[in-house]
């Protein structure tokens, strides 16, 4: 049985962040950036989620600079 997807993962458009992540083949770090940005205003913890997105973006930038 598949669990119901929480509303903060679908937003008002019904688009799942993982569909975007898969379509663009973003990988772990950028996938997490998309996930946290997409749901930032849907959980009531926007700043917390935006800070998390920045952590993953910084990790990806550091990875690519090596």
PyMOL Python script that loads the backbone (N, CA, C, O; Angstrom):
from pymol import cmd

cmd.read_pdbstr("""\
ATOM      1  N   UNK A   1       0.844  -1.186   0.000  1.00  0.00           N
ATOM      2  CA  UNK A   1       0.000   0.000   0.000  1.00  0.00           C
ATOM      3  C   UNK A   1       0.890   1.249   0.000  1.00  0.00           C
ATOM      4  O   UNK A   1       1.831   1.344   0.788  1.00  0.00           O
ATOM      5  N   UNK A   2       0.593   2.191  -0.873  1.00  0.00           N
ATOM      6  CA  UNK A   2       1.354   3.427  -0.970  1.00  0.00           C
ATOM      7  C   UNK A   2       0.733   4.474  -0.052  1.00  0.00           C
ATOM      8  O   UNK A   2      -0.479   4.688  -0.058  1.00  0.00           O
ATOM      9  N   UNK A   3       1.586   5.121   0.733  1.00  0.00           N
ATOM     10  CA  UNK A   3       1.098   6.141   1.659  1.00  0.00           C
ATOM     11  C   UNK A   3       0.676   7.389   0.896  1.00  0.00           C
ATOM     12  O   UNK A   3       1.221   7.692  -0.166  1.00  0.00           O
ATOM     13  N   UNK A   4      -0.289   8.104   1.441  1.00  0.00           N
ATOM     14  CA  UNK A   4      -0.734   9.381   0.862  1.00  0.00           C
ATOM     15  C   UNK A   4       0.411  10.387   0.944  1.00  0.00           C
ATOM     16  O   UNK A   4       1.080  10.492   1.972  1.00  0.00           O
ATOM     17  N   UNK A   5       0.631  11.116  -0.127  1.00  0.00           N
ATOM     18  CA  UNK A   5       1.695  12.122  -0.174  1.00  0.00           C
ATOM     19  C   UNK A   5       1.248  13.364   0.589  1.00  0.00           C
ATOM     20  O   UNK A   5       0.164  13.889   0.335  1.00  0.00           O
ATOM     21  N   UNK A   6       2.080  13.843   1.530  1.00  0.00           N
ATOM     22  CA  UNK A   6       1.728  15.054   2.266  1.00  0.00           C
ATOM     23  C   UNK A   6       1.536  16.242   1.324  1.00  0.00           C
ATOM     24  O   UNK A   6       2.206  16.340   0.296  1.00  0.00           O
ATOM     25  N   UNK A   7       0.629  17.132   1.677  1.00  0.00           N
ATOM     26  CA  UNK A   7       0.306  18.290   0.846  1.00  0.00           C
ATOM     27  C   UNK A   7       1.522  19.171   0.577  1.00  0.00           C
ATOM     28  O   UNK A   7       1.623  19.777  -0.490  1.00  0.00           O
ATOM     29  N   UNK A   8       2.463  19.249   1.551  1.00  0.00           N
ATOM     30  CA  UNK A   8       3.616  20.137   1.354  1.00  0.00           C
ATOM     31  C   UNK A   8       4.583  19.616   0.292  1.00  0.00           C
ATOM     32  O   UNK A   8       5.528  20.319  -0.066  1.00  0.00           O
ATOM     33  N   UNK A   9       4.374  18.416  -0.213  1.00  0.00           N
ATOM     34  CA  UNK A   9       5.207  17.919  -1.310  1.00  0.00           C
ATOM     35  C   UNK A   9       4.561  18.155  -2.670  1.00  0.00           C
ATOM     36  O   UNK A   9       5.240  18.066  -3.693  1.00  0.00           O
ATOM     37  N   UNK A  10       3.279  18.450  -2.701  1.00  0.00           N
ATOM     38  CA  UNK A  10       2.580  18.635  -3.973  1.00  0.00           C
ATOM     39  C   UNK A  10       2.260  20.089  -4.272  1.00  0.00           C
ATOM     40  O   UNK A  10       2.224  20.477  -5.439  1.00  0.00           O
ATOM     41  N   UNK A  11       2.030  20.887  -3.272  1.00  0.00           N
ATOM     42  CA  UNK A  11       1.657  22.269  -3.494  1.00  0.00           C
ATOM     43  C   UNK A  11       0.300  22.363  -4.171  1.00  0.00           C
ATOM     44  O   UNK A  11      -0.395  21.358  -4.322  1.00  0.00           O
ATOM     45  N   UNK A  12      -0.070  23.540  -4.568  1.00  0.00           N
ATOM     46  CA  UNK A  12      -1.390  23.743  -5.177  1.00  0.00           C
ATOM     47  C   UNK A  12      -1.444  23.247  -6.614  1.00  0.00           C
ATOM     48  O   UNK A  12      -2.531  23.089  -7.170  1.00  0.00           O
ATOM     49  N   UNK A  13      -0.286  22.999  -7.225  1.00  0.00           N
ATOM     50  CA  UNK A  13      -0.244  22.547  -8.613  1.00  0.00           C
ATOM     51  C   UNK A  13      -0.250  21.035  -8.742  1.00  0.00           C
ATOM     52  O   UNK A  13      -0.433  20.513  -9.841  1.00  0.00           O
ATOM     53  N   UNK A  14      -0.052  20.321  -7.636  1.00  0.00           N
ATOM     54  CA  UNK A  14      -0.028  18.870  -7.676  1.00  0.00           C
ATOM     55  C   UNK A  14       1.236  18.286  -8.272  1.00  0.00           C
ATOM     56  O   UNK A  14       1.293  17.086  -8.540  1.00  0.00           O
ATOM     57  N   UNK A  15       2.246  19.106  -8.485  1.00  0.00           N
ATOM     58  CA  UNK A  15       3.510  18.636  -9.047  1.00  0.00           C
ATOM     59  C   UNK A  15       4.417  18.193  -7.910  1.00  0.00           C
ATOM     60  O   UNK A  15       4.617  18.921  -6.938  1.00  0.00           O
ATOM     61  N   UNK A  16       4.952  17.015  -8.043  1.00  0.00           N
ATOM     62  CA  UNK A  16       5.861  16.493  -7.030  1.00  0.00           C
ATOM     63  C   UNK A  16       7.282  16.963  -7.324  1.00  0.00           C
ATOM     64  O   UNK A  16       7.717  16.900  -8.474  1.00  0.00           O
ATOM     65  N   UNK A  17       8.011  17.429  -6.323  1.00  0.00           N
ATOM     66  CA  UNK A  17       9.402  17.798  -6.554  1.00  0.00           C
ATOM     67  C   UNK A  17      10.226  16.666  -7.167  1.00  0.00           C
ATOM     68  O   UNK A  17      11.106  16.925  -7.988  1.00  0.00           O
ATOM     69  N   UNK A  18       9.956  15.418  -6.783  1.00  0.00           N
ATOM     70  CA  UNK A  18      10.766  14.334  -7.333  1.00  0.00           C
ATOM     71  C   UNK A  18      10.544  14.157  -8.826  1.00  0.00           C
ATOM     72  O   UNK A  18      11.417  13.628  -9.514  1.00  0.00           O
ATOM     73  N   UNK A  19       9.392  14.586  -9.349  1.00  0.00           N
ATOM     74  CA  UNK A  19       9.188  14.541 -10.799  1.00  0.00           C
ATOM     75  C   UNK A  19      10.118  15.528 -11.511  1.00  0.00           C
ATOM     76  O   UNK A  19      10.666  15.225 -12.571  1.00  0.00           O
ATOM     77  N   UNK A  20      10.283  16.696 -10.921  1.00  0.00           N
ATOM     78  CA  UNK A  20      11.202  17.700 -11.470  1.00  0.00           C
ATOM     79  C   UNK A  20      12.644  17.205 -11.357  1.00  0.00           C
ATOM     80  O   UNK A  20      13.425  17.307 -12.302  1.00  0.00           O
ATOM     81  N   UNK A  21      12.978  16.671 -10.187  1.00  0.00           N
ATOM     82  CA  UNK A  21      14.327  16.163  -9.935  1.00  0.00           C
ATOM     83  C   UNK A  21      14.680  15.068 -10.942  1.00  0.00           C
ATOM     84  O   UNK A  21      15.768  15.075 -11.518  1.00  0.00           O
ATOM     85  N   UNK A  22      13.767  14.139 -11.150  1.00  0.00           N
ATOM     86  CA  UNK A  22      13.998  13.051 -12.105  1.00  0.00           C
ATOM     87  C   UNK A  22      14.085  13.566 -13.535  1.00  0.00           C
ATOM     88  O   UNK A  22      14.962  13.151 -14.293  1.00  0.00           O
ATOM     89  N   UNK A  23      13.185  14.465 -13.908  1.00  0.00           N
ATOM     90  CA  UNK A  23      13.150  14.969 -15.285  1.00  0.00           C
ATOM     91  C   UNK A  23      14.454  15.675 -15.663  1.00  0.00           C
ATOM     92  O   UNK A  23      14.917  15.569 -16.799  1.00  0.00           O
ATOM     93  N   UNK A  24      15.032  16.384 -14.718  1.00  0.00           N
ATOM     94  CA  UNK A  24      16.261  17.123 -14.989  1.00  0.00           C
ATOM     95  C   UNK A  24      17.524  16.381 -14.541  1.00  0.00           C
ATOM     96  O   UNK A  24      18.639  16.877 -14.703  1.00  0.00           O
ATOM     97  N   UNK A  25      17.327  15.169 -13.967  1.00  0.00           N
ATOM     98  CA  UNK A  25      18.462  14.348 -13.498  1.00  0.00           C
ATOM     99  C   UNK A  25      19.396  15.162 -12.592  1.00  0.00           C
ATOM    100  O   UNK A  25      20.599  15.253 -12.836  1.00  0.00           O
ATOM    101  N   UNK A  26      18.817  15.745 -11.554  1.00  0.00           N
ATOM    102  CA  UNK A  26      19.548  16.694 -10.722  1.00  0.00           C
ATOM    103  C   UNK A  26      20.493  16.084  -9.705  1.00  0.00           C
ATOM    104  O   UNK A  26      21.431  16.755  -9.275  1.00  0.00           O
ATOM    105  N   UNK A  27      20.286  14.865  -9.311  1.00  0.00           N
ATOM    106  CA  UNK A  27      21.158  14.272  -8.312  1.00  0.00           C
ATOM    107  C   UNK A  27      20.782  14.709  -6.900  1.00  0.00           C
ATOM    108  O   UNK A  27      19.814  15.440  -6.692  1.00  0.00           O
ATOM    109  N   UNK A  28      21.575  14.240  -5.936  1.00  0.00           N
ATOM    110  CA  UNK A  28      21.231  14.410  -4.525  1.00  0.00           C
ATOM    111  C   UNK A  28      21.204  15.863  -4.068  1.00  0.00           C
ATOM    112  O   UNK A  28      20.186  16.332  -3.559  1.00  0.00           O
ATOM    113  N   UNK A  29      22.302  16.575  -4.244  1.00  0.00           N
ATOM    114  CA  UNK A  29      22.378  17.948  -3.716  1.00  0.00           C
ATOM    115  C   UNK A  29      21.363  18.873  -4.366  1.00  0.00           C
ATOM    116  O   UNK A  29      20.590  19.532  -3.669  1.00  0.00           O
ATOM    117  N   UNK A  30      21.354  18.931  -5.692  1.00  0.00           N
ATOM    118  CA  UNK A  30      20.416  19.830  -6.363  1.00  0.00           C
ATOM    119  C   UNK A  30      18.978  19.351  -6.206  1.00  0.00           C
ATOM    120  O   UNK A  30      18.053  20.163  -6.184  1.00  0.00           O
ATOM    121  N   UNK A  31      18.787  18.057  -6.100  1.00  0.00           N
ATOM    122  CA  UNK A  31      17.449  17.533  -5.834  1.00  0.00           C
ATOM    123  C   UNK A  31      16.910  18.032  -4.508  1.00  0.00           C
ATOM    124  O   UNK A  31      15.734  18.381  -4.401  1.00  0.00           O
ATOM    125  N   UNK A  32      17.765  18.065  -3.501  1.00  0.00           N
ATOM    126  CA  UNK A  32      17.339  18.581  -2.206  1.00  0.00           C
ATOM    127  C   UNK A  32      17.073  20.075  -2.252  1.00  0.00           C
ATOM    128  O   UNK A  32      16.172  20.560  -1.567  1.00  0.00           O
ATOM    129  N   UNK A  33      17.837  20.812  -3.043  1.00  0.00           N
ATOM    130  CA  UNK A  33      17.571  22.242  -3.211  1.00  0.00           C
ATOM    131  C   UNK A  33      16.160  22.431  -3.749  1.00  0.00           C
ATOM    132  O   UNK A  33      15.386  23.227  -3.217  1.00  0.00           O
ATOM    133  N   UNK A  34      15.830  21.698  -4.805  1.00  0.00           N
ATOM    134  CA  UNK A  34      14.491  21.802  -5.401  1.00  0.00           C
ATOM    135  C   UNK A  34      13.420  21.426  -4.381  1.00  0.00           C
ATOM    136  O   UNK A  34      12.417  22.126  -4.244  1.00  0.00           O
ATOM    137  N   UNK A  35      13.630  20.336  -3.677  1.00  0.00           N
ATOM    138  CA  UNK A  35      12.651  19.868  -2.691  1.00  0.00           C
ATOM    139  C   UNK A  35      12.375  20.936  -1.632  1.00  0.00           C
ATOM    140  O   UNK A  35      11.220  21.259  -1.355  1.00  0.00           O
ATOM    141  N   UNK A  36      13.426  21.474  -1.051  1.00  0.00           N
ATOM    142  CA  UNK A  36      13.230  22.444   0.025  1.00  0.00           C
ATOM    143  C   UNK A  36      12.668  23.773  -0.483  1.00  0.00           C
ATOM    144  O   UNK A  36      11.866  24.399   0.210  1.00  0.00           O
ATOM    145  N   UNK A  37      13.065  24.210  -1.655  1.00  0.00           N
ATOM    146  CA  UNK A  37      12.525  25.451  -2.208  1.00  0.00           C
ATOM    147  C   UNK A  37      11.048  25.281  -2.550  1.00  0.00           C
ATOM    148  O   UNK A  37      10.239  26.165  -2.269  1.00  0.00           O
ATOM    149  N   UNK A  38      10.695  24.155  -3.152  1.00  0.00           N
ATOM    150  CA  UNK A  38       9.302  23.924  -3.549  1.00  0.00           C
ATOM    151  C   UNK A  38       8.349  23.909  -2.363  1.00  0.00           C
ATOM    152  O   UNK A  38       7.218  24.382  -2.470  1.00  0.00           O
ATOM    153  N   UNK A  39       8.789  23.376  -1.247  1.00  0.00           N
ATOM    154  CA  UNK A  39       7.874  23.250  -0.112  1.00  0.00           C
ATOM    155  C   UNK A  39       8.033  24.349   0.932  1.00  0.00           C
ATOM    156  O   UNK A  39       7.338  24.339   1.948  1.00  0.00           O
ATOM    157  N   UNK A  40       8.934  25.294   0.698  1.00  0.00           N
ATOM    158  CA  UNK A  40       9.251  26.297   1.712  1.00  0.00           C
ATOM    159  C   UNK A  40       8.028  27.048   2.229  1.00  0.00           C
ATOM    160  O   UNK A  40       7.908  27.271   3.433  1.00  0.00           O
ATOM    161  N   UNK A  41       7.134  27.433   1.354  1.00  0.00           N
ATOM    162  CA  UNK A  41       5.973  28.215   1.799  1.00  0.00           C
ATOM    163  C   UNK A  41       4.754  27.356   2.112  1.00  0.00           C
ATOM    164  O   UNK A  41       3.679  27.890   2.387  1.00  0.00           O
ATOM    165  N   UNK A  42       4.904  26.045   2.073  1.00  0.00           N
ATOM    166  CA  UNK A  42       3.757  25.164   2.278  1.00  0.00           C
ATOM    167  C   UNK A  42       3.707  24.538   3.662  1.00  0.00           C
ATOM    168  O   UNK A  42       2.683  23.968   4.038  1.00  0.00           O
ATOM    169  N   UNK A  43       4.779  24.630   4.423  1.00  0.00           N
ATOM    170  CA  UNK A  43       4.834  23.990   5.738  1.00  0.00           C
ATOM    171  C   UNK A  43       4.813  24.977   6.894  1.00  0.00           C
ATOM    172  O   UNK A  43       4.729  24.574   8.054  1.00  0.00           O
ATOM    173  N   UNK A  44       4.889  26.269   6.585  1.00  0.00           N
ATOM    174  CA  UNK A  44       4.932  27.257   7.657  1.00  0.00           C
ATOM    175  C   UNK A  44       6.318  27.419   8.251  1.00  0.00           C
ATOM    176  O   UNK A  44       6.474  28.041   9.301  1.00  0.00           O
ATOM    177  N   UNK A  45       7.327  26.863   7.589  1.00  0.00           N
ATOM    178  CA  UNK A  45       8.707  26.960   8.062  1.00  0.00           C
ATOM    179  C   UNK A  45       9.603  27.412   6.913  1.00  0.00           C
ATOM    180  O   UNK A  45      10.644  26.805   6.665  1.00  0.00           O
ATOM    181  N   UNK A  46       9.211  28.459   6.220  1.00  0.00           N
ATOM    182  CA  UNK A  46       9.905  28.875   4.994  1.00  0.00           C
ATOM    183  C   UNK A  46      11.386  29.135   5.218  1.00  0.00           C
ATOM    184  O   UNK A  46      12.213  28.626   4.462  1.00  0.00           O
ATOM    185  N   UNK A  47      11.740  29.898   6.217  1.00  0.00           N
ATOM    186  CA  UNK A  47      13.156  30.211   6.432  1.00  0.00           C
ATOM    187  C   UNK A  47      13.965  28.965   6.752  1.00  0.00           C
ATOM    188  O   UNK A  47      15.094  28.820   6.283  1.00  0.00           O
ATOM    189  N   UNK A  48      13.404  28.078   7.536  1.00  0.00           N
ATOM    190  CA  UNK A  48      14.098  26.830   7.862  1.00  0.00           C
ATOM    191  C   UNK A  48      14.372  26.024   6.592  1.00  0.00           C
ATOM    192  O   UNK A  48      15.482  25.526   6.404  1.00  0.00           O
ATOM    193  N   UNK A  49      13.378  25.893   5.727  1.00  0.00           N
ATOM    194  CA  UNK A  49      13.558  25.132   4.497  1.00  0.00           C
ATOM    195  C   UNK A  49      14.502  25.845   3.531  1.00  0.00           C
ATOM    196  O   UNK A  49      15.276  25.182   2.839  1.00  0.00           O
ATOM    197  N   UNK A  50      14.461  27.165   3.465  1.00  0.00           N
ATOM    198  CA  UNK A  50      15.380  27.898   2.593  1.00  0.00           C
ATOM    199  C   UNK A  50      16.827  27.779   3.066  1.00  0.00           C
ATOM    200  O   UNK A  50      17.745  27.713   2.250  1.00  0.00           O
ATOM    201  N   UNK A  51      17.029  27.751   4.378  1.00  0.00           N
ATOM    202  CA  UNK A  51      18.378  27.534   4.909  1.00  0.00           C
ATOM    203  C   UNK A  51      18.870  26.125   4.550  1.00  0.00           C
ATOM    204  O   UNK A  51      20.037  25.942   4.204  1.00  0.00           O
ATOM    205  N   UNK A  52      17.986  25.146   4.633  1.00  0.00           N
ATOM    206  CA  UNK A  52      18.353  23.777   4.252  1.00  0.00           C
ATOM    207  C   UNK A  52      18.713  23.727   2.770  1.00  0.00           C
ATOM    208  O   UNK A  52      19.684  23.072   2.390  1.00  0.00           O
ATOM    209  N   UNK A  53      17.944  24.408   1.937  1.00  0.00           N
ATOM    210  CA  UNK A  53      18.243  24.443   0.502  1.00  0.00           C
ATOM    211  C   UNK A  53      19.623  25.049   0.267  1.00  0.00           C
ATOM    212  O   UNK A  53      20.377  24.572  -0.580  1.00  0.00           O
ATOM    213  N   UNK A  54      19.946  26.083   1.005  1.00  0.00           N
ATOM    214  CA  UNK A  54      21.250  26.738   0.838  1.00  0.00           C
ATOM    215  C   UNK A  54      22.393  25.811   1.220  1.00  0.00           C
ATOM    216  O   UNK A  54      23.451  25.836   0.590  1.00  0.00           O
ATOM    217  N   UNK A  55      22.190  24.995   2.246  1.00  0.00           N
ATOM    218  CA  UNK A  55      23.224  24.026   2.644  1.00  0.00           C
ATOM    219  C   UNK A  55      23.543  23.098   1.476  1.00  0.00           C
ATOM    220  O   UNK A  55      24.712  22.864   1.169  1.00  0.00           O
ATOM    221  N   UNK A  56      22.516  22.571   0.828  1.00  0.00           N
ATOM    222  CA  UNK A  56      22.734  21.653  -0.285  1.00  0.00           C
ATOM    223  C   UNK A  56      23.289  22.368  -1.512  1.00  0.00           C
ATOM    224  O   UNK A  56      24.091  21.792  -2.247  1.00  0.00           O
ATOM    225  N   UNK A  57      22.883  23.599  -1.744  1.00  0.00           N
ATOM    226  CA  UNK A  57      23.434  24.360  -2.853  1.00  0.00           C
ATOM    227  C   UNK A  57      24.918  24.642  -2.620  1.00  0.00           C
ATOM    228  O   UNK A  57      25.727  24.522  -3.540  1.00  0.00           O
ATOM    229  N   UNK A  58      25.270  25.013  -1.396  1.00  0.00           N
ATOM    230  CA  UNK A  58      26.679  25.246  -1.065  1.00  0.00           C
ATOM    231  C   UNK A  58      27.499  23.970  -1.230  1.00  0.00           C
ATOM    232  O   UNK A  58      28.638  24.021  -1.692  1.00  0.00           O
ATOM    233  N   UNK A  59      26.929  22.832  -0.856  1.00  0.00           N
ATOM    234  CA  UNK A  59      27.632  21.555  -1.031  1.00  0.00           C
ATOM    235  C   UNK A  59      27.877  21.268  -2.507  1.00  0.00           C
ATOM    236  O   UNK A  59      28.952  20.794  -2.875  1.00  0.00           O
ATOM    237  N   UNK A  60      26.904  21.546  -3.345  1.00  0.00           N
ATOM    238  CA  UNK A  60      27.053  21.298  -4.783  1.00  0.00           C
ATOM    239  C   UNK A  60      28.086  22.242  -5.395  1.00  0.00           C
ATOM    240  O   UNK A  60      28.886  21.830  -6.235  1.00  0.00           O
ATOM    241  N   UNK A  61      28.068  23.491  -4.978  1.00  0.00           N
ATOM    242  CA  UNK A  61      29.055  24.446  -5.472  1.00  0.00           C
ATOM    243  C   UNK A  61      30.462  23.987  -5.071  1.00  0.00           C
ATOM    244  O   UNK A  61      31.377  24.004  -5.894  1.00  0.00           O
ATOM    245  N   UNK A  62      30.633  23.583  -3.824  1.00  0.00           N
ATOM    246  CA  UNK A  62      31.944  23.123  -3.344  1.00  0.00           C
ATOM    247  C   UNK A  62      32.382  21.872  -4.115  1.00  0.00           C
ATOM    248  O   UNK A  62      33.557  21.745  -4.461  1.00  0.00           O
ATOM    249  N   UNK A  63      31.471  20.965  -4.383  1.00  0.00           N
ATOM    250  CA  UNK A  63      31.785  19.744  -5.128  1.00  0.00           C
ATOM    251  C   UNK A  63      32.297  20.087  -6.517  1.00  0.00           C
ATOM    252  O   UNK A  63      33.262  19.489  -6.994  1.00  0.00           O
ATOM    253  N   UNK A  64      31.664  21.030  -7.153  1.00  0.00           N
ATOM    254  CA  UNK A  64      32.032  21.389  -8.535  1.00  0.00           C
ATOM    255  C   UNK A  64      33.311  22.231  -8.599  1.00  0.00           C
ATOM    256  O   UNK A  64      33.979  22.268  -9.632  1.00  0.00           O
ATOM    257  N   UNK A  65      33.641  22.889  -7.521  1.00  0.00           N
ATOM    258  CA  UNK A  65      34.862  23.710  -7.508  1.00  0.00           C
ATOM    259  C   UNK A  65      36.120  22.882  -7.299  1.00  0.00           C
ATOM    260  O   UNK A  65      37.225  23.379  -7.519  1.00  0.00           O
ATOM    261  N   UNK A  66      35.977  21.649  -6.885  1.00  0.00           N
ATOM    262  CA  UNK A  66      37.139  20.786  -6.634  1.00  0.00           C
ATOM    263  C   UNK A  66      37.825  20.397  -7.913  1.00  0.00           C
ATOM    264  O   UNK A  66      38.821  19.674  -7.884  1.00  0.00           O
TER     265      UNK A  66
END
""", "prot")
cmd.dss("prot")
cmd.show_as("cartoon", "prot")
cmd.util.cbc("prot")
cmd.orient("prot")
